Amino acid sequence: MLTLSSYYPAGGRAEHEIKIINIKPTERADVLTAMAKLPYASTEKPVVIYSQTLANGEKEYRTVSAKCPHQGADISGDELKADGNVYCSLHRRPICIFSEYNHAYLTEKRADEFYIVKSYQ
Ligand code: FES
Protein backbone atom coordinates (compact mmCIF):
# COMPACT_ATOMS: atom_id res chain seq x y z
CA MET A 1 0.00 0.00 0.00
CA LEU A 2 1.26 3.47 -0.85
CA THR A 3 2.26 5.73 2.00
CA LEU A 4 2.57 8.91 -0.07
CA SER A 5 0.43 11.64 1.45
CA SER A 6 -0.45 12.56 -2.11
CA TYR A 7 0.56 10.98 -5.37
CA TYR A 8 1.54 12.68 -8.59
CA PRO A 9 -0.59 12.79 -11.71
CA ALA A 10 0.35 10.38 -14.48
CA GLY A 11 3.16 11.96 -16.54
CA GLY A 12 2.90 9.80 -19.64
CA ARG A 13 1.16 11.41 -22.62
CA ALA A 14 -0.81 9.58 -25.30
CA GLU A 15 -2.11 11.28 -28.45
CA HIS A 16 -4.90 8.77 -28.75
CA GLU A 17 -6.55 6.05 -26.71
CA ILE A 18 -4.64 2.76 -26.70
CA LYS A 19 -6.34 -0.57 -26.10
CA ILE A 20 -4.38 -2.91 -23.86
CA ILE A 21 -4.61 -6.59 -24.78
CA ASN A 22 -3.67 -10.00 -23.35
CA ILE A 23 -4.42 -8.94 -19.78
CA LYS A 24 -3.11 -11.47 -17.28
CA PRO A 25 -3.38 -11.52 -13.49
CA THR A 26 -0.28 -11.84 -11.32
CA GLU A 27 0.22 -13.09 -7.78
CA ARG A 28 -0.44 -9.52 -6.61
CA ALA A 29 -4.02 -8.28 -6.76
CA ASP A 30 -2.92 -4.75 -7.72
CA VAL A 31 -0.69 -5.77 -10.64
CA LEU A 32 -1.59 -7.07 -14.11
CA THR A 33 0.61 -7.88 -17.08
CA ALA A 34 -0.48 -7.25 -20.67
CA MET A 35 0.55 -6.08 -24.14
CA ALA A 36 0.16 -2.60 -25.62
CA LYS A 37 1.57 -0.41 -28.36
CA LEU A 38 2.80 2.44 -26.19
CA PRO A 39 3.35 5.92 -27.67
CA TYR A 40 6.54 6.02 -29.80
CA ALA A 41 6.59 2.21 -30.09
CA SER A 42 6.18 0.53 -33.46
CA THR A 43 4.78 -2.73 -32.14
CA GLU A 44 2.93 -4.09 -29.14
CA LYS A 45 5.23 -4.82 -26.21
CA PRO A 46 4.81 -6.20 -22.68
CA VAL A 47 3.43 -3.72 -20.15
CA VAL A 48 2.54 -3.74 -16.47
CA ILE A 49 -0.66 -2.21 -15.09
CA TYR A 50 -0.57 -1.06 -11.45
CA SER A 51 -3.57 0.04 -9.43
CA GLN A 52 -4.14 1.88 -6.21
CA THR A 53 -7.28 2.79 -4.32
CA LEU A 54 -7.84 6.52 -3.99
CA ALA A 55 -9.20 8.31 -0.92
CA ASN A 56 -12.65 8.40 -2.53
CA GLY A 57 -12.61 4.61 -2.86
CA GLU A 58 -12.11 4.57 -6.63
CA LYS A 59 -9.22 2.72 -8.24
CA GLU A 60 -6.65 4.43 -10.42
CA TYR A 61 -4.73 2.36 -12.96
CA ARG A 62 -1.37 3.21 -14.48
CA THR A 63 0.55 1.43 -17.21
CA VAL A 64 4.28 1.34 -17.92
CA SER A 65 6.53 -0.73 -20.15
CA ALA A 66 7.54 -4.02 -18.55
CA LYS A 67 11.14 -3.27 -19.64
CA CYS A 68 13.29 -1.24 -17.30
CA PRO A 69 14.42 1.98 -19.01
CA HIS A 70 18.00 1.35 -17.80
CA GLN A 71 19.00 -1.91 -19.49
CA GLY A 72 15.69 -3.55 -20.27
CA ALA A 73 15.23 -5.99 -17.39
CA ASP A 74 11.68 -7.29 -16.91
CA ILE A 75 10.13 -5.37 -13.99
CA SER A 76 6.79 -7.21 -13.98
CA GLY A 77 7.80 -9.31 -10.96
CA ASP A 78 9.17 -6.38 -8.98
CA GLU A 79 7.08 -4.92 -6.19
CA LEU A 80 5.51 -1.45 -6.19
CA LYS A 81 6.87 0.11 -3.01
CA ALA A 82 5.09 2.42 -0.60
CA ASP A 83 6.93 5.45 -2.04
CA GLY A 84 5.24 4.98 -5.44
CA ASN A 85 8.26 3.45 -7.19
CA VAL A 86 9.11 0.01 -8.49
CA TYR A 87 12.78 -0.78 -7.88
CA CYS A 88 14.16 -2.85 -10.74
CA SER A 89 15.58 -6.08 -9.38
CA LEU A 90 18.65 -5.93 -11.64
CA HIS A 91 20.33 -2.68 -10.52
CA ARG A 92 17.75 -1.30 -8.05
CA ARG A 93 16.98 1.86 -10.02
CA PRO A 94 13.56 3.34 -9.25
CA ILE A 95 10.84 3.41 -11.89
CA CYS A 96 8.25 5.99 -10.90
CA ILE A 97 4.66 4.84 -11.12
CA PHE A 98 2.82 7.11 -8.67
CA SER A 99 5.76 9.26 -7.54
CA GLU A 100 7.23 12.47 -8.95
CA TYR A 101 8.66 12.46 -12.53
CA ASN A 102 6.68 9.39 -13.50
CA HIS A 103 6.04 8.58 -17.13
CA ALA A 104 3.27 6.15 -16.37
CA TYR A 105 0.14 6.24 -18.53
CA LEU A 106 -3.24 6.84 -16.97
CA THR A 107 -5.38 3.80 -17.70
CA GLU A 108 -9.11 3.16 -17.49
CA LYS A 109 -10.89 -0.11 -16.91
CA ARG A 110 -14.17 -0.51 -18.81
CA ALA A 111 -15.94 -3.77 -18.10
CA ASP A 112 -13.05 -6.25 -18.40
CA GLU A 113 -11.01 -4.17 -20.86
CA PHE A 114 -8.24 -1.66 -20.19
CA TYR A 115 -7.35 1.46 -22.18
CA ILE A 116 -4.55 4.00 -21.91
CA VAL A 117 -6.34 7.33 -21.80
CA LYS A 118 -5.87 9.95 -24.50
CA SER A 119 -4.16 12.94 -22.89
CA TYR A 120 -4.12 15.42 -25.80
CA GLN A 121 -7.06 17.35 -27.23
S1 FES B 1 18.11 -2.86 -15.91
FE1 FES B 1 16.81 -2.02 -14.42
S2 FES B 1 18.08 -0.89 -13.14
FE2 FES B 1 19.39 -1.67 -14.64
Boltz pocket constraint, residues with backbone or C-beta under 6 A from the ligand:
constraints:
  - pocket:
      binder: B
      contacts: [[A, 68], [A, 69], [A, 70], [A, 71], [A, 72], [A, 73], [A, 88], [A, 89], [A, 90], [A, 91], [A, 92], [A, 93]]
      max_distance: 6.0
